[in-house]
Amino acid sequence: MADRNEPLHQIKSRRDSALNALVSGVPYMTWLGIRFDRRGDELTAILPFDEKLIGNPLLPAIHGGVTAAFLEVTAIIELAWTAMWEDLESGRIAPDAAVEGSLPRLPKTIDFTVDYLRSGLPRDAYARARVVRSGRRYASVHVEAWQDNRARLIAQATGHFLMPQP
């Protein structure tokens, strides 16, 4: 069991290390530049703007495939983060990208439906996922992405995932 008197900086460091290890397990996220802002157990995905993300230079607009990938990896990381939270907090696991076998296996996408609501402009995008249902074998996640105003979504998605078996 994790020490209740553990100093705050150690708690933050442990959580940040676990999240970084989880994210580093998906090379495509590194290529896209996706990172996560963590506040307690809540994650916000950030897709920093880069010219390579533009699909239509006439508008210009972020490529729809990039938007879909951003939503999907946000859902997968949120689902994995939620699934491992209690084990991480109790000290049963300590994910470390440098230690083989310490990273939890990621959920596998069964299906993923994206609703494109408006063009992604050439600026940073943000996303948050909410686990709707998570069981031992199956999970459902809803994701929303926005840019300047969270009330004006650029896309939303619903995904169903196969949970990794121990």
PyMOL CGO cylinders between C-alpha atoms (Angstrom):
from pymol import cmd
from pymol.cgo import CYLINDER

trace = [
    CYLINDER, 0.00, 0.00, 0.00, 1.30, 3.46, -0.87, 0.3, 1, 1, 1, 1, 1, 1,
    CYLINDER, 1.30, 3.46, -0.87, 2.34, 5.55, 2.13, 0.3, 1, 1, 1, 1, 1, 1,
    CYLINDER, 2.34, 5.55, 2.13, -0.39, 8.02, 3.16, 0.3, 1, 1, 1, 1, 1, 1,
    CYLINDER, -0.39, 8.02, 3.16, 2.36, 10.37, 4.38, 0.3, 1, 1, 1, 1, 1, 1,
    CYLINDER, 2.36, 10.37, 4.38, 4.21, 10.29, 1.06, 0.3, 1, 1, 1, 1, 1, 1,
    CYLINDER, 4.21, 10.29, 1.06, 5.40, 13.83, 0.22, 0.3, 1, 1, 1, 1, 1, 1,
    CYLINDER, 5.40, 13.83, 0.22, 3.40, 15.64, -2.46, 0.3, 1, 1, 1, 1, 1, 1,
    CYLINDER, 3.40, 15.64, -2.46, 6.37, 15.99, -4.81, 0.3, 1, 1, 1, 1, 1, 1,
    CYLINDER, 6.37, 15.99, -4.81, 6.88, 12.20, -4.72, 0.3, 1, 1, 1, 1, 1, 1,
    CYLINDER, 6.88, 12.20, -4.72, 3.20, 11.56, -5.47, 0.3, 1, 1, 1, 1, 1, 1,
    CYLINDER, 3.20, 11.56, -5.47, 3.31, 13.97, -8.43, 0.3, 1, 1, 1, 1, 1, 1,
    CYLINDER, 3.31, 13.97, -8.43, 6.58, 12.50, -9.68, 0.3, 1, 1, 1, 1, 1, 1,
    CYLINDER, 6.58, 12.50, -9.68, 5.23, 8.92, -9.46, 0.3, 1, 1, 1, 1, 1, 1,
    CYLINDER, 5.23, 8.92, -9.46, 2.04, 9.85, -11.33, 0.3, 1, 1, 1, 1, 1, 1,
    CYLINDER, 2.04, 9.85, -11.33, 3.89, 11.86, -13.99, 0.3, 1, 1, 1, 1, 1, 1,
    CYLINDER, 3.89, 11.86, -13.99, 6.41, 9.05, -14.52, 0.3, 1, 1, 1, 1, 1, 1,
    CYLINDER, 6.41, 9.05, -14.52, 3.61, 6.51, -14.93, 0.3, 1, 1, 1, 1, 1, 1,
    CYLINDER, 3.61, 6.51, -14.93, 1.78, 8.72, -17.44, 0.3, 1, 1, 1, 1, 1, 1,
    CYLINDER, 1.78, 8.72, -17.44, 4.98, 9.41, -19.40, 0.3, 1, 1, 1, 1, 1, 1,
    CYLINDER, 4.98, 9.41, -19.40, 5.74, 5.68, -19.51, 0.3, 1, 1, 1, 1, 1, 1,
    CYLINDER, 5.74, 5.68, -19.51, 2.22, 4.96, -20.77, 0.3, 1, 1, 1, 1, 1, 1,
    CYLINDER, 2.22, 4.96, -20.77, 2.40, 7.65, -23.47, 0.3, 1, 1, 1, 1, 1, 1,
    CYLINDER, 2.40, 7.65, -23.47, 5.91, 6.68, -24.59, 0.3, 1, 1, 1, 1, 1, 1,
    CYLINDER, 5.91, 6.68, -24.59, 4.54, 3.24, -25.48, 0.3, 1, 1, 1, 1, 1, 1,
    CYLINDER, 4.54, 3.24, -25.48, 2.76, 4.75, -28.52, 0.3, 1, 1, 1, 1, 1, 1,
    CYLINDER, 2.76, 4.75, -28.52, 5.36, 6.09, -31.02, 0.3, 1, 1, 1, 1, 1, 1,
    CYLINDER, 5.36, 6.09, -31.02, 2.72, 7.67, -33.29, 0.3, 1, 1, 1, 1, 1, 1,
    CYLINDER, 2.72, 7.67, -33.29, 1.74, 9.99, -30.44, 0.3, 1, 1, 1, 1, 1, 1,
    CYLINDER, 1.74, 9.99, -30.44, 5.34, 11.18, -30.24, 0.3, 1, 1, 1, 1, 1, 1,
    CYLINDER, 5.34, 11.18, -30.24, 5.41, 11.84, -33.99, 0.3, 1, 1, 1, 1, 1, 1,
    CYLINDER, 5.41, 11.84, -33.99, 2.15, 13.84, -33.79, 0.3, 1, 1, 1, 1, 1, 1,
    CYLINDER, 2.15, 13.84, -33.79, 3.47, 15.69, -30.73, 0.3, 1, 1, 1, 1, 1, 1,
    CYLINDER, 3.47, 15.69, -30.73, 0.56, 14.68, -28.48, 0.3, 1, 1, 1, 1, 1, 1,
    CYLINDER, 0.56, 14.68, -28.48, 1.15, 15.21, -24.79, 0.3, 1, 1, 1, 1, 1, 1,
    CYLINDER, 1.15, 15.21, -24.79, -1.06, 15.13, -21.71, 0.3, 1, 1, 1, 1, 1, 1,
    CYLINDER, -1.06, 15.13, -21.71, -1.73, 17.61, -18.94, 0.3, 1, 1, 1, 1, 1, 1,
    CYLINDER, -1.73, 17.61, -18.94, -2.52, 15.75, -15.71, 0.3, 1, 1, 1, 1, 1, 1,
    CYLINDER, -2.52, 15.75, -15.71, -4.47, 17.25, -12.82, 0.3, 1, 1, 1, 1, 1, 1,
    CYLINDER, -4.47, 17.25, -12.82, -5.00, 14.52, -10.22, 0.3, 1, 1, 1, 1, 1, 1,
    CYLINDER, -5.00, 14.52, -10.22, -6.59, 11.67, -12.13, 0.3, 1, 1, 1, 1, 1, 1,
    CYLINDER, -6.59, 11.67, -12.13, -7.96, 13.94, -14.90, 0.3, 1, 1, 1, 1, 1, 1,
    CYLINDER, -7.96, 13.94, -14.90, -6.15, 14.06, -18.25, 0.3, 1, 1, 1, 1, 1, 1,
    CYLINDER, -6.15, 14.06, -18.25, -6.34, 16.63, -21.03, 0.3, 1, 1, 1, 1, 1, 1,
    CYLINDER, -6.34, 16.63, -21.03, -4.67, 15.67, -24.30, 0.3, 1, 1, 1, 1, 1, 1,
    CYLINDER, -4.67, 15.67, -24.30, -2.87, 18.43, -26.18, 0.3, 1, 1, 1, 1, 1, 1,
    CYLINDER, -2.87, 18.43, -26.18, -2.09, 18.35, -29.89, 0.3, 1, 1, 1, 1, 1, 1,
    CYLINDER, -2.09, 18.35, -29.89, 0.33, 21.25, -30.52, 0.3, 1, 1, 1, 1, 1, 1,
    CYLINDER, 0.33, 21.25, -30.52, -0.07, 22.74, -33.97, 0.3, 1, 1, 1, 1, 1, 1,
    CYLINDER, -0.07, 22.74, -33.97, 2.52, 21.77, -36.57, 0.3, 1, 1, 1, 1, 1, 1,
    CYLINDER, 2.52, 21.77, -36.57, 2.45, 22.39, -40.34, 0.3, 1, 1, 1, 1, 1, 1,
    CYLINDER, 2.45, 22.39, -40.34, 2.72, 18.63, -40.97, 0.3, 1, 1, 1, 1, 1, 1,
    CYLINDER, 2.72, 18.63, -40.97, -0.80, 18.24, -39.50, 0.3, 1, 1, 1, 1, 1, 1,
    CYLINDER, -0.80, 18.24, -39.50, -2.45, 20.29, -42.26, 0.3, 1, 1, 1, 1, 1, 1,
    CYLINDER, -2.45, 20.29, -42.26, -4.56, 18.23, -44.66, 0.3, 1, 1, 1, 1, 1, 1,
    CYLINDER, -4.56, 18.23, -44.66, -6.08, 21.03, -46.72, 0.3, 1, 1, 1, 1, 1, 1,
    CYLINDER, -6.08, 21.03, -46.72, -3.65, 23.92, -47.23, 0.3, 1, 1, 1, 1, 1, 1,
    CYLINDER, -3.65, 23.92, -47.23, -6.34, 26.01, -48.97, 0.3, 1, 1, 1, 1, 1, 1,
    CYLINDER, -6.34, 26.01, -48.97, -8.41, 26.38, -45.78, 0.3, 1, 1, 1, 1, 1, 1,
    CYLINDER, -8.41, 26.38, -45.78, -5.94, 25.55, -43.97, 0.3, 1, 1, 1, 1, 1, 1,
    CYLINDER, -5.94, 25.55, -43.97, -7.37, 22.74, -41.85, 0.3, 1, 1, 1, 1, 1, 1,
    CYLINDER, -7.37, 22.74, -41.85, -5.96, 19.91, -39.74, 0.3, 1, 1, 1, 1, 1, 1,
    CYLINDER, -5.96, 19.91, -39.74, -6.20, 16.60, -41.59, 0.3, 1, 1, 1, 1, 1, 1,
    CYLINDER, -6.20, 16.60, -41.59, -9.23, 14.52, -40.61, 0.3, 1, 1, 1, 1, 1, 1,
    CYLINDER, -9.23, 14.52, -40.61, -7.04, 11.47, -40.04, 0.3, 1, 1, 1, 1, 1, 1,
    CYLINDER, -7.04, 11.47, -40.04, -4.92, 13.43, -37.57, 0.3, 1, 1, 1, 1, 1, 1,
    CYLINDER, -4.92, 13.43, -37.57, -8.09, 14.53, -35.76, 0.3, 1, 1, 1, 1, 1, 1,
    CYLINDER, -8.09, 14.53, -35.76, -9.36, 10.94, -35.62, 0.3, 1, 1, 1, 1, 1, 1,
    CYLINDER, -9.36, 10.94, -35.62, -5.98, 9.64, -34.39, 0.3, 1, 1, 1, 1, 1, 1,
    CYLINDER, -5.98, 9.64, -34.39, -5.87, 12.39, -31.74, 0.3, 1, 1, 1, 1, 1, 1,
    CYLINDER, -5.87, 12.39, -31.74, -9.31, 11.37, -30.47, 0.3, 1, 1, 1, 1, 1, 1,
    CYLINDER, -9.31, 11.37, -30.47, -8.52, 7.65, -30.56, 0.3, 1, 1, 1, 1, 1, 1,
    CYLINDER, -8.52, 7.65, -30.56, -5.23, 7.84, -28.67, 0.3, 1, 1, 1, 1, 1, 1,
    CYLINDER, -5.23, 7.84, -28.67, -6.85, 10.19, -26.14, 0.3, 1, 1, 1, 1, 1, 1,
    CYLINDER, -6.85, 10.19, -26.14, -9.53, 7.53, -25.53, 0.3, 1, 1, 1, 1, 1, 1,
    CYLINDER, -9.53, 7.53, -25.53, -6.97, 4.71, -25.27, 0.3, 1, 1, 1, 1, 1, 1,
    CYLINDER, -6.97, 4.71, -25.27, -4.69, 6.57, -22.85, 0.3, 1, 1, 1, 1, 1, 1,
    CYLINDER, -4.69, 6.57, -22.85, -7.66, 7.70, -20.71, 0.3, 1, 1, 1, 1, 1, 1,
    CYLINDER, -7.66, 7.70, -20.71, -8.97, 4.14, -20.58, 0.3, 1, 1, 1, 1, 1, 1,
    CYLINDER, -8.97, 4.14, -20.58, -5.56, 2.70, -19.66, 0.3, 1, 1, 1, 1, 1, 1,
    CYLINDER, -5.56, 2.70, -19.66, -4.96, 5.49, -17.11, 0.3, 1, 1, 1, 1, 1, 1,
    CYLINDER, -4.96, 5.49, -17.11, -8.35, 4.88, -15.49, 0.3, 1, 1, 1, 1, 1, 1,
    CYLINDER, -8.35, 4.88, -15.49, -7.79, 1.11, -15.43, 0.3, 1, 1, 1, 1, 1, 1,
    CYLINDER, -7.79, 1.11, -15.43, -4.37, 1.38, -13.78, 0.3, 1, 1, 1, 1, 1, 1,
    CYLINDER, -4.37, 1.38, -13.78, -5.13, 4.27, -11.37, 0.3, 1, 1, 1, 1, 1, 1,
    CYLINDER, -5.13, 4.27, -11.37, -5.95, 2.16, -8.29, 0.3, 1, 1, 1, 1, 1, 1,
    CYLINDER, -5.95, 2.16, -8.29, -2.95, -0.14, -8.80, 0.3, 1, 1, 1, 1, 1, 1,
    CYLINDER, -2.95, -0.14, -8.80, -0.70, 2.88, -9.30, 0.3, 1, 1, 1, 1, 1, 1,
    CYLINDER, -0.70, 2.88, -9.30, -1.99, 4.64, -6.18, 0.3, 1, 1, 1, 1, 1, 1,
    CYLINDER, -1.99, 4.64, -6.18, -1.75, 1.51, -4.05, 0.3, 1, 1, 1, 1, 1, 1,
    CYLINDER, -1.75, 1.51, -4.05, 1.83, 0.88, -5.15, 0.3, 1, 1, 1, 1, 1, 1,
    CYLINDER, 1.83, 0.88, -5.15, 1.01, -2.48, -6.80, 0.3, 1, 1, 1, 1, 1, 1,
    CYLINDER, 1.01, -2.48, -6.80, 2.45, -1.23, -10.09, 0.3, 1, 1, 1, 1, 1, 1,
    CYLINDER, 2.45, -1.23, -10.09, 5.16, 1.25, -11.05, 0.3, 1, 1, 1, 1, 1, 1,
    CYLINDER, 5.16, 1.25, -11.05, 5.18, 1.66, -14.83, 0.3, 1, 1, 1, 1, 1, 1,
    CYLINDER, 5.18, 1.66, -14.83, 8.57, 2.55, -16.27, 0.3, 1, 1, 1, 1, 1, 1,
    CYLINDER, 8.57, 2.55, -16.27, 9.26, 2.64, -20.02, 0.3, 1, 1, 1, 1, 1, 1,
    CYLINDER, 9.26, 2.64, -20.02, 12.84, 1.47, -19.34, 0.3, 1, 1, 1, 1, 1, 1,
    CYLINDER, 12.84, 1.47, -19.34, 11.70, -1.66, -17.48, 0.3, 1, 1, 1, 1, 1, 1,
    CYLINDER, 11.70, -1.66, -17.48, 10.33, -4.33, -19.81, 0.3, 1, 1, 1, 1, 1, 1,
    CYLINDER, 10.33, -4.33, -19.81, 7.01, -5.74, -18.68, 0.3, 1, 1, 1, 1, 1, 1,
    CYLINDER, 7.01, -5.74, -18.68, 6.20, -2.90, -16.26, 0.3, 1, 1, 1, 1, 1, 1,
    CYLINDER, 6.20, -2.90, -16.26, 3.88, -1.09, -18.69, 0.3, 1, 1, 1, 1, 1, 1,
    CYLINDER, 3.88, -1.09, -18.69, 0.26, -2.22, -18.78, 0.3, 1, 1, 1, 1, 1, 1,
    CYLINDER, 0.26, -2.22, -18.78, -0.96, -3.49, -22.14, 0.3, 1, 1, 1, 1, 1, 1,
    CYLINDER, -0.96, -3.49, -22.14, -3.15, -0.97, -23.93, 0.3, 1, 1, 1, 1, 1, 1,
    CYLINDER, -3.15, -0.97, -23.93, -6.79, -1.63, -24.86, 0.3, 1, 1, 1, 1, 1, 1,
    CYLINDER, -6.79, -1.63, -24.86, -7.45, -2.64, -28.49, 0.3, 1, 1, 1, 1, 1, 1,
    CYLINDER, -7.45, -2.64, -28.49, -9.93, -0.70, -30.61, 0.3, 1, 1, 1, 1, 1, 1,
    CYLINDER, -9.93, -0.70, -30.61, -13.03, -2.65, -31.63, 0.3, 1, 1, 1, 1, 1, 1,
    CYLINDER, -13.03, -2.65, -31.63, -14.72, 0.29, -33.39, 0.3, 1, 1, 1, 1, 1, 1,
    CYLINDER, -14.72, 0.29, -33.39, -14.34, 4.05, -33.36, 0.3, 1, 1, 1, 1, 1, 1,
    CYLINDER, -14.34, 4.05, -33.36, -16.86, 6.54, -34.75, 0.3, 1, 1, 1, 1, 1, 1,
    CYLINDER, -16.86, 6.54, -34.75, -15.86, 10.18, -35.28, 0.3, 1, 1, 1, 1, 1, 1,
    CYLINDER, -15.86, 10.18, -35.28, -18.24, 13.10, -35.77, 0.3, 1, 1, 1, 1, 1, 1,
    CYLINDER, -18.24, 13.10, -35.77, -16.42, 16.00, -37.45, 0.3, 1, 1, 1, 1, 1, 1,
    CYLINDER, -16.42, 16.00, -37.45, -18.19, 19.14, -36.28, 0.3, 1, 1, 1, 1, 1, 1,
    CYLINDER, -18.19, 19.14, -36.28, -16.02, 21.94, -37.74, 0.3, 1, 1, 1, 1, 1, 1,
    CYLINDER, -16.02, 21.94, -37.74, -12.63, 22.36, -39.36, 0.3, 1, 1, 1, 1, 1, 1,
    CYLINDER, -12.63, 22.36, -39.36, -9.59, 22.10, -37.12, 0.3, 1, 1, 1, 1, 1, 1,
    CYLINDER, -9.59, 22.10, -37.12, -7.83, 25.43, -37.54, 0.3, 1, 1, 1, 1, 1, 1,
    CYLINDER, -7.83, 25.43, -37.54, -4.03, 25.83, -37.61, 0.3, 1, 1, 1, 1, 1, 1,
    CYLINDER, -4.03, 25.83, -37.61, -3.67, 26.07, -33.84, 0.3, 1, 1, 1, 1, 1, 1,
    CYLINDER, -3.67, 26.07, -33.84, -3.37, 23.80, -30.80, 0.3, 1, 1, 1, 1, 1, 1,
    CYLINDER, -3.37, 23.80, -30.80, -6.18, 21.34, -30.11, 0.3, 1, 1, 1, 1, 1, 1,
    CYLINDER, -6.18, 21.34, -30.11, -7.29, 19.78, -26.83, 0.3, 1, 1, 1, 1, 1, 1,
    CYLINDER, -7.29, 19.78, -26.83, -9.29, 16.67, -25.99, 0.3, 1, 1, 1, 1, 1, 1,
    CYLINDER, -9.29, 16.67, -25.99, -10.79, 14.93, -22.99, 0.3, 1, 1, 1, 1, 1, 1,
    CYLINDER, -10.79, 14.93, -22.99, -12.17, 11.44, -22.81, 0.3, 1, 1, 1, 1, 1, 1,
    CYLINDER, -12.17, 11.44, -22.81, -14.77, 10.00, -20.48, 0.3, 1, 1, 1, 1, 1, 1,
    CYLINDER, -14.77, 10.00, -20.48, -15.04, 6.29, -19.80, 0.3, 1, 1, 1, 1, 1, 1,
    CYLINDER, -15.04, 6.29, -19.80, -18.74, 5.50, -20.21, 0.3, 1, 1, 1, 1, 1, 1,
    CYLINDER, -18.74, 5.50, -20.21, -18.46, 1.83, -19.30, 0.3, 1, 1, 1, 1, 1, 1,
    CYLINDER, -18.46, 1.83, -19.30, -15.51, -0.34, -18.40, 0.3, 1, 1, 1, 1, 1, 1,
    CYLINDER, -15.51, -0.34, -18.40, -15.75, -4.01, -17.61, 0.3, 1, 1, 1, 1, 1, 1,
    CYLINDER, -15.75, -4.01, -17.61, -13.23, -6.83, -17.51, 0.3, 1, 1, 1, 1, 1, 1,
    CYLINDER, -13.23, -6.83, -17.51, -13.39, -7.46, -21.28, 0.3, 1, 1, 1, 1, 1, 1,
    CYLINDER, -13.39, -7.46, -21.28, -15.06, -4.45, -22.90, 0.3, 1, 1, 1, 1, 1, 1,
    CYLINDER, -15.06, -4.45, -22.90, -15.10, -0.67, -22.51, 0.3, 1, 1, 1, 1, 1, 1,
    CYLINDER, -15.10, -0.67, -22.51, -16.89, 2.28, -24.10, 0.3, 1, 1, 1, 1, 1, 1,
    CYLINDER, -16.89, 2.28, -24.10, -15.35, 5.77, -24.20, 0.3, 1, 1, 1, 1, 1, 1,
    CYLINDER, -15.35, 5.77, -24.20, -16.61, 9.19, -25.38, 0.3, 1, 1, 1, 1, 1, 1,
    CYLINDER, -16.61, 9.19, -25.38, -14.08, 11.84, -26.48, 0.3, 1, 1, 1, 1, 1, 1,
    CYLINDER, -14.08, 11.84, -26.48, -14.43, 15.53, -27.29, 0.3, 1, 1, 1, 1, 1, 1,
    CYLINDER, -14.43, 15.53, -27.29, -11.89, 17.80, -29.00, 0.3, 1, 1, 1, 1, 1, 1,
    CYLINDER, -11.89, 17.80, -29.00, -11.82, 21.59, -29.23, 0.3, 1, 1, 1, 1, 1, 1,
    CYLINDER, -11.82, 21.59, -29.23, -9.43, 24.43, -29.91, 0.3, 1, 1, 1, 1, 1, 1,
    CYLINDER, -9.43, 24.43, -29.91, -10.05, 27.92, -28.54, 0.3, 1, 1, 1, 1, 1, 1,
    CYLINDER, -10.05, 27.92, -28.54, -13.43, 27.35, -26.91, 0.3, 1, 1, 1, 1, 1, 1,
    CYLINDER, -13.43, 27.35, -26.91, -14.45, 24.08, -25.24, 0.3, 1, 1, 1, 1, 1, 1,
    CYLINDER, -14.45, 24.08, -25.24, -18.11, 24.79, -26.03, 0.3, 1, 1, 1, 1, 1, 1,
    CYLINDER, -18.11, 24.79, -26.03, -17.26, 24.80, -29.78, 0.3, 1, 1, 1, 1, 1, 1,
    CYLINDER, -17.26, 24.80, -29.78, -16.09, 21.24, -30.42, 0.3, 1, 1, 1, 1, 1, 1,
    CYLINDER, -16.09, 21.24, -30.42, -14.19, 20.45, -33.60, 0.3, 1, 1, 1, 1, 1, 1,
    CYLINDER, -14.19, 20.45, -33.60, -14.92, 16.72, -33.27, 0.3, 1, 1, 1, 1, 1, 1,
    CYLINDER, -14.92, 16.72, -33.27, -16.29, 14.08, -30.95, 0.3, 1, 1, 1, 1, 1, 1,
    CYLINDER, -16.29, 14.08, -30.95, -16.06, 10.33, -30.99, 0.3, 1, 1, 1, 1, 1, 1,
    CYLINDER, -16.06, 10.33, -30.99, -17.30, 7.16, -29.38, 0.3, 1, 1, 1, 1, 1, 1,
    CYLINDER, -17.30, 7.16, -29.38, -15.10, 4.11, -29.22, 0.3, 1, 1, 1, 1, 1, 1,
    CYLINDER, -15.10, 4.11, -29.22, -15.46, 0.55, -28.04, 0.3, 1, 1, 1, 1, 1, 1,
    CYLINDER, -15.46, 0.55, -28.04, -12.39, -1.27, -26.82, 0.3, 1, 1, 1, 1, 1, 1,
    CYLINDER, -12.39, -1.27, -26.82, -11.27, -4.77, -25.90, 0.3, 1, 1, 1, 1, 1, 1,
    CYLINDER, -11.27, -4.77, -25.90, -9.59, -4.63, -22.50, 0.3, 1, 1, 1, 1, 1, 1,
    CYLINDER, -9.59, -4.63, -22.50, -6.26, -6.43, -22.09, 0.3, 1, 1, 1, 1, 1, 1,
    CYLINDER, -6.26, -6.43, -22.09, -6.44, -9.65, -20.11, 0.3, 1, 1, 1, 1, 1, 1,
    CYLINDER, -6.44, -9.65, -20.11, -3.94, -10.26, -17.32, 0.3, 1, 1, 1, 1, 1, 1,
]
cmd.load_cgo(trace, "trace")
